[in-house]
C-alpha cells in the first residue's frame, strides 16, 4: 500500500530532506510551507501528517486544533521547542507524537511506520483466524482457542498482536518493548521474556502448538 504523507514546515530544506527520504521508502509526499497550505492539502486525504509547530501565519498547534475533529490520521509535531508545556499542549490538542529538532531521520521514519501500523490495525474488523483453531480478534483485543477465551493482559496482547501481524519477522526484546510500550516507555525490556513465558503458558492450556518461536540470540517470531 502506498501511503500519503503530508510534510508541513516553513524551511524548504527540511521539506526536501524529508521528501527525498520518504519517497525512497515508497511514500507519496505532499508538501506545505505554512498552515494555510496544510488546510488546502487535507483534501488529498493524507494518511499521516508531519506538522512543524513554528510556521508563519497559522502555526502548527492552531492547525491541529482546527483539523483534529475532522480528520483521524496521526499527526506528528516537529519542533525545536523544548519546553515541557509545549509538548503537553500539542498532545492535548490531538497530536499523536512530538519529535524534537534536530532529529534522526531513521527514528522519524520508524515512528511514522509505527503510527501507520497502529492505524492499519484499527481498520481490521472481526477475527483473524490462525491455524489450529486459534482466533485473534484485533478489534476486540481478545484471543480465542475454539470457543474458549485466552485471558491475556494488555502487554501480553500487545506482543501477540505485533508478532501475529508480522508473521515470520524476528523482533528483539528491545524492539518488542519499544513497539508495545512506546519510545518513551520507562522500564526494562527484559520483562518481555517473562511476558512471552506467560503467553506460552496460557496458550499451552489449550494447544500443544507453540505460536511464538525463540530465535536464539536474536529474539522472537510468530509461526502461526
Legacy VTK file of the C-alpha trace (Angstrom):
# vtk DataFile Version 3.0
C-alpha trace
ASCII
DATASET POLYDATA
POINTS 224 float
0.000 0.000 0.000
1.300 3.459 -0.928
0.802 5.838 1.982
0.389 9.579 1.544
2.400 11.683 3.980
1.849 15.447 4.321
5.026 17.269 5.371
4.488 20.816 6.670
7.481 23.008 7.513
8.433 26.580 6.715
12.003 25.515 5.871
12.189 24.265 2.295
15.440 22.458 3.065
13.780 20.302 5.728
10.857 19.519 3.428
13.246 18.474 0.643
15.282 16.292 3.013
12.176 14.528 4.299
10.629 14.286 0.841
13.719 12.551 -0.554
13.794 10.110 2.370
10.112 9.182 2.361
9.856 8.897 -1.429
12.726 6.386 -1.327
10.697 4.490 1.290
7.749 4.345 -1.126
5.541 7.142 0.237
3.645 9.686 -1.812
4.707 13.064 -0.396
2.525 16.160 -0.119
4.222 19.448 0.802
3.108 22.536 2.721
5.177 25.590 3.698
2.611 27.123 6.065
-0.587 26.407 7.944
-2.854 27.666 5.168
-1.313 25.195 2.715
-1.834 22.373 5.207
-5.547 23.151 5.302
-5.670 23.114 1.497
-3.782 19.808 1.176
-6.166 17.991 3.528
-8.460 17.445 0.540
-5.809 14.978 -0.711
-6.565 12.820 2.378
-3.083 12.166 3.772
-2.551 9.025 5.830
-0.228 10.828 8.258
0.896 14.430 8.847
4.298 15.761 9.930
3.492 19.203 11.283
6.045 21.862 12.162
4.958 23.898 15.181
6.579 27.249 14.316
5.112 28.152 10.940
4.174 31.693 9.815
0.546 32.742 9.976
-1.302 29.710 11.312
1.136 27.765 13.475
1.146 24.009 13.888
-0.783 23.996 17.155
-3.585 26.088 15.654
-3.677 23.888 12.545
-4.056 20.816 14.743
-6.798 22.455 16.782
-8.760 23.322 13.639
-8.495 19.966 11.893
-8.409 17.349 14.637
-12.179 16.985 14.909
-12.416 16.447 11.137
-9.583 14.005 10.444
-8.420 10.857 12.222
-4.963 10.307 10.721
-1.906 10.547 13.005
-0.350 13.992 13.499
3.329 14.154 14.472
4.649 17.529 15.607
8.142 18.612 14.502
9.629 21.328 16.672
12.729 22.919 18.158
10.783 23.962 21.254
11.985 22.204 24.363
9.503 23.419 26.979
7.540 20.571 28.534
4.346 22.632 28.474
4.586 22.940 24.681
4.736 19.151 24.412
1.763 18.800 26.736
-0.237 21.400 24.795
0.476 19.682 21.499
-0.661 16.306 22.769
-3.781 17.802 24.364
-4.704 19.349 21.028
-4.746 15.885 19.496
-1.180 15.355 18.345
-0.029 11.736 18.371
3.700 12.282 18.775
6.250 15.021 19.380
9.624 14.942 17.614
12.383 17.331 18.602
14.663 19.055 16.098
17.336 18.104 15.233
16.091 14.551 14.861
17.361 11.270 13.480
15.650 10.722 10.153
15.765 6.962 10.716
13.981 7.324 14.068
11.419 9.632 12.474
10.843 7.047 9.758
10.404 4.334 12.382
7.874 6.408 14.286
5.908 7.131 11.127
5.822 3.397 10.340
4.719 2.582 13.887
1.821 5.038 13.760
0.695 3.776 10.358
0.785 0.184 11.611
-1.464 1.158 14.510
-3.890 2.787 12.089
-3.885 -0.329 9.921
-4.696 -2.485 12.941
-7.602 -0.191 13.796
-9.064 -0.863 10.357
-9.112 -4.594 10.912
-12.579 -5.954 11.552
-13.770 -9.213 13.047
-11.383 -12.090 13.643
-8.131 -13.062 12.067
-8.246 -16.846 12.160
-5.000 -18.677 12.683
-4.194 -22.365 12.263
-5.018 -24.857 14.975
-8.334 -23.114 15.685
-6.765 -20.030 17.257
-8.585 -16.734 16.618
-7.160 -13.289 17.313
-9.905 -10.666 17.368
-7.918 -7.488 16.914
-10.841 -5.097 17.153
-11.867 -6.668 20.466
-8.271 -7.150 21.628
-9.030 -10.734 22.534
-7.715 -14.211 21.738
-9.819 -17.387 21.492
-8.998 -21.043 21.064
-12.152 -22.548 19.617
-14.827 -21.135 21.975
-12.553 -20.521 24.945
-11.100 -17.084 25.573
-7.405 -16.958 26.410
-7.138 -14.268 29.066
-4.181 -12.046 28.249
-3.039 -8.857 29.935
-2.730 -5.653 27.898
1.020 -6.084 27.431
0.622 -9.760 26.538
-1.984 -8.977 23.891
0.171 -6.129 22.520
3.004 -8.621 21.991
0.719 -11.216 20.375
-0.790 -8.514 18.157
2.580 -7.228 16.963
4.070 -10.654 16.327
0.976 -12.110 14.632
0.588 -9.057 12.398
4.148 -9.627 11.187
4.442 -13.440 10.867
7.964 -14.721 10.345
9.582 -11.383 11.223
12.044 -11.591 14.111
11.780 -8.956 16.842
14.369 -8.483 19.565
13.314 -7.940 23.171
14.180 -4.252 22.853
12.091 -3.915 19.694
9.102 -5.659 21.263
9.331 -3.463 24.322
9.732 -0.273 22.304
6.930 -1.027 19.843
4.424 -2.067 22.512
5.335 0.438 25.218
6.467 3.339 23.017
9.761 5.184 22.645
9.280 6.943 25.954
8.239 3.836 27.856
10.115 3.592 31.140
11.212 0.173 32.256
13.349 -2.839 31.464
12.979 -4.679 28.159
13.915 -7.912 29.951
10.304 -8.128 31.178
9.398 -9.109 27.603
10.884 -12.542 28.316
8.512 -13.005 31.231
5.521 -11.846 29.172
6.438 -14.325 26.421
6.669 -17.118 29.008
3.219 -16.246 30.367
1.683 -16.125 26.881
3.079 -19.568 26.103
1.828 -20.935 29.425
-1.684 -19.633 28.804
-1.806 -20.993 25.238
-0.455 -24.351 26.425
-3.674 -24.858 28.399
-5.467 -25.267 25.051
-2.936 -26.486 22.495
0.487 -28.054 22.220
1.340 -25.828 19.279
3.884 -23.091 20.000
2.949 -19.942 18.096
5.879 -17.861 19.323
9.280 -19.213 18.378
12.520 -18.178 20.052
15.302 -17.298 17.621
18.276 -17.806 19.903
20.489 -14.776 20.289
18.113 -12.628 18.225
14.546 -12.525 19.531
11.091 -13.934 18.790
8.840 -14.512 15.794
5.273 -15.687 15.116
4.975 -19.027 13.346
1.214 -19.490 13.315
LINES 1 225
224 0 1 2 3 4 5 6 7 8 9 10 11 12 13 14 15 16 17 18 19 20 21 22 23 24 25 26 27 28 29 30 31 32 33 34 35 36 37 38 39 40 41 42 43 44 45 46 47 48 49 50 51 52 53 54 55 56 57 58 59 60 61 62 63 64 65 66 67 68 69 70 71 72 73 74 75 76 77 78 79 80 81 82 83 84 85 86 87 88 89 90 91 92 93 94 95 96 97 98 99 100 101 102 103 104 105 106 107 108 109 110 111 112 113 114 115 116 117 118 119 120 121 122 123 124 125 126 127 128 129 130 131 132 133 134 135 136 137 138 139 140 141 142 143 144 145 146 147 148 149 150 151 152 153 154 155 156 157 158 159 160 161 162 163 164 165 166 167 168 169 170 171 172 173 174 175 176 177 178 179 180 181 182 183 184 185 186 187 188 189 190 191 192 193 194 195 196 197 198 199 200 201 202 203 204 205 206 207 208 209 210 211 212 213 214 215 216 217 218 219 220 221 222 223
